[in-house]
Amino acid sequence: MGRALAGAVVAAAVAVATLTGCSLRIEEASCGGGEYPVLAVNSGGGDCVPDGEEPAQGWARYPEGKVPEKVGDEWDIYWSTHTLDENGEIIELPEGG
């Protein structure tokens, strides 16, 4: 009987979300626990580096306050069209970057 009730609760939640226009959204972290995100210098792309380690050559930390935390957040979208140059200046990626 407990499973039937749990199933009914889930079905009701999905129905309410559908009828009210709400979506059930799962946010994915940019990096796993114990890691921080880095971006490719003069190129598009990103990676994760273990906490306590410096990024490899050709990679850089995001500027303070401009670090993506979740896939699809404001900074994740911004950095899909921007990167850092070898001097640490923010530059726009060329089309198709």
C-alpha positions as CSV (number, residue, x, y, z in Angstrom):
1,M,0.0,0.0,0.0
2,G,2.9,2.4,0.7
3,R,4.2,2.1,-2.9
4,A,0.9,2.9,-4.4
5,L,0.6,6.0,-2.2
6,A,4.1,7.1,-3.1
7,G,3.3,6.5,-6.8
8,A,0.2,8.6,-6.5
9,V,2.1,11.4,-4.8
10,V,4.7,11.5,-7.6
11,A,2.0,11.4,-10.3
12,A,0.1,14.3,-8.6
13,A,3.3,16.4,-8.4
14,V,4.0,15.8,-12.1
15,A,0.5,16.7,-13.0
16,V,0.6,19.9,-10.9
17,A,3.9,20.9,-12.5
18,T,2.5,20.2,-16.0
19,L,-0.7,22.1,-15.4
20,T,1.0,25.1,-13.8
21,G,3.7,25.4,-16.4
22,C,6.4,24.6,-13.8
23,S,9.2,22.3,-14.8
24,L,11.1,19.8,-12.7
25,R,14.6,21.0,-13.3
26,I,17.7,19.3,-12.1
27,E,20.8,21.5,-11.9
28,E,24.1,20.0,-12.7
29,A,27.2,21.4,-11.0
30,S,30.0,22.6,-13.2
31,C,32.5,20.4,-11.4
32,G,32.3,17.6,-8.8
33,G,33.1,18.0,-5.1
34,G,36.8,18.7,-4.5
35,E,37.3,20.3,-7.9
36,Y,37.0,23.8,-9.4
37,P,36.4,24.9,-13.0
38,V,39.0,26.3,-15.3
39,L,38.9,27.6,-18.9
40,A,41.1,27.2,-21.9
41,V,43.3,30.2,-22.7
42,N,42.7,31.7,-26.2
43,S,40.2,29.0,-26.9
44,G,36.8,27.7,-26.1
45,G,36.4,24.9,-23.5
46,G,36.6,24.2,-19.9
47,D,37.7,21.5,-17.5
48,C,37.8,20.8,-13.8
49,V,41.0,20.7,-11.6
50,P,41.3,19.1,-8.2
51,D,41.3,21.6,-5.3
52,G,44.8,22.5,-4.2
53,E,46.3,22.1,-7.7
54,E,47.1,24.8,-10.2
55,P,45.7,24.7,-13.7
56,A,48.0,23.1,-16.4
57,Q,49.7,25.3,-19.0
58,G,47.1,26.7,-21.4
59,W,44.4,26.8,-18.8
60,A,43.4,29.5,-16.3
61,R,41.1,30.1,-13.3
62,Y,38.0,32.1,-14.0
63,P,38.1,35.7,-12.9
64,E,36.8,36.2,-9.4
65,G,33.0,36.7,-9.4
66,K,32.7,35.2,-12.9
67,V,32.9,31.5,-12.1
68,P,30.2,29.2,-13.5
69,E,28.8,27.1,-10.7
70,K,26.0,25.2,-12.6
71,V,25.6,24.1,-16.1
72,G,23.6,26.7,-18.0
73,D,23.9,29.4,-15.4
74,E,24.7,33.0,-16.3
75,W,28.5,32.6,-16.3
76,D,28.4,29.2,-18.0
77,I,26.5,30.9,-20.9
78,Y,28.8,33.9,-20.9
79,W,32.0,31.8,-21.1
80,S,30.6,29.9,-24.1
81,T,31.3,33.0,-26.1
82,H,34.3,34.5,-24.2
83,T,37.7,33.4,-22.8
84,L,40.9,34.8,-21.4
85,D,43.9,35.7,-23.5
86,E,47.5,35.0,-22.4
87,N,47.5,38.3,-20.4
88,G,44.4,37.4,-18.5
89,E,42.2,39.8,-20.4
90,I,38.7,38.8,-21.3
91,I,38.2,38.4,-25.0
92,E,35.3,37.3,-27.3
93,L,35.8,34.0,-28.9
94,P,35.8,34.0,-32.7
95,E,32.7,32.6,-34.4
96,G,32.7,28.8,-33.8
97,G,35.4,29.2,-31.1
